[in-house]
Amino acid sequence: MTEKQFVITDEAGIHARPASALVGSLSKFKSDITMEFNGKKVNLKSILGVMSLGVSSGSTVTIAADGEDEEQAIAQITEVMKNEGLSN
């Protein structure tokens, strides 16, 4: 399992547009990928799951990937988080 923490820097937190980009970028990965915030863990491949977390600016989220392509998945997530302005 590979985990990485991100501090959300977008003023609106994780809202629909960047959440959609994040979820959409993960469909090719076979690994199980989750996002955890405030003790709640959701499938990061589910837009409804991600939106249900209500992640606000300044919050820290933990993303974990477990499977054969977990390192590539975390690298992809890191890239999308930066490109969407969600995290530095």
C-alpha positions as CSV (number, residue, x, y, z in Angstrom):
1,M,0.0,0.0,0.0
2,T,1.2,3.5,-0.9
3,E,-0.2,6.6,0.9
4,K,0.3,10.3,0.5
5,Q,-1.1,13.3,2.3
6,F,-2.2,16.5,0.6
7,V,-3.1,19.8,2.1
8,I,-5.9,21.3,0.0
9,T,-5.0,24.8,-1.1
10,D,-8.0,25.6,-3.4
11,E,-10.2,28.3,-1.7
12,A,-13.3,26.3,-2.5
13,G,-11.8,23.0,-1.3
14,I,-12.5,19.9,-3.4
15,H,-15.5,21.0,-5.4
16,A,-17.2,19.4,-8.5
17,R,-14.8,20.3,-11.3
18,P,-11.5,19.3,-9.8
19,A,-13.2,16.2,-8.1
20,S,-14.4,15.2,-11.5
21,A,-10.9,15.6,-13.1
22,L,-9.4,13.6,-10.2
23,V,-11.9,10.7,-10.4
24,G,-11.8,10.6,-14.2
25,S,-8.0,10.3,-14.2
26,L,-8.1,7.1,-12.1
27,S,-10.4,4.8,-14.2
28,K,-7.4,3.2,-15.9
29,F,-5.8,2.0,-12.6
30,K,-6.5,-1.5,-11.2
31,S,-5.5,-0.6,-7.7
32,D,-8.1,0.2,-4.9
33,I,-7.7,3.9,-4.3
34,T,-9.3,5.7,-1.3
35,M,-9.4,9.2,0.1
36,E,-9.7,9.7,3.9
37,F,-10.8,12.9,5.6
38,N,-12.0,13.4,9.2
39,G,-12.1,9.7,9.8
40,K,-14.2,8.9,6.8
41,K,-12.8,6.9,3.9
42,V,-14.3,6.7,0.4
43,N,-13.5,5.2,-2.9
44,L,-11.6,7.8,-4.9
45,K,-13.0,6.5,-8.2
46,S,-16.5,7.6,-7.0
47,I,-17.4,11.3,-7.6
48,L,-20.3,11.0,-5.1
49,G,-17.9,9.6,-2.5
50,V,-15.4,12.3,-3.0
51,M,-18.0,15.1,-2.9
52,S,-19.6,13.5,0.2
53,L,-16.5,14.3,2.2
54,G,-16.9,18.0,2.0
55,V,-13.2,18.8,2.0
56,S,-12.6,22.5,2.6
57,S,-9.5,24.7,2.0
58,G,-6.7,24.0,4.4
59,S,-7.8,20.5,5.1
60,T,-5.4,17.5,5.0
61,V,-6.6,14.4,3.1
62,T,-4.8,11.0,2.9
63,I,-4.9,9.2,-0.3
64,A,-4.0,5.5,-0.4
65,A,-3.6,3.1,-3.3
66,D,-3.3,-0.7,-2.9
67,G,-2.6,-2.9,-5.9
68,E,-0.3,-3.7,-8.8
69,D,-0.2,-0.1,-10.1
70,E,-0.4,1.8,-6.8
71,E,2.8,3.8,-7.3
72,Q,1.7,5.0,-10.7
73,A,-1.8,5.8,-9.3
74,I,-0.3,8.0,-6.6
75,A,1.9,9.7,-9.1
76,Q,-1.1,10.4,-11.3
77,I,-3.1,11.8,-8.3
78,T,-0.2,14.0,-7.3
79,E,-0.1,15.5,-10.9
80,V,-3.9,16.1,-11.0
81,M,-3.9,17.7,-7.6
82,K,-1.2,20.1,-8.7
83,N,-2.8,20.8,-12.2
84,E,-6.2,21.4,-10.7
85,G,-4.8,23.8,-8.1
86,L,-5.9,21.6,-5.2
87,S,-2.5,21.1,-3.6
88,N,1.1,22.3,-4.1
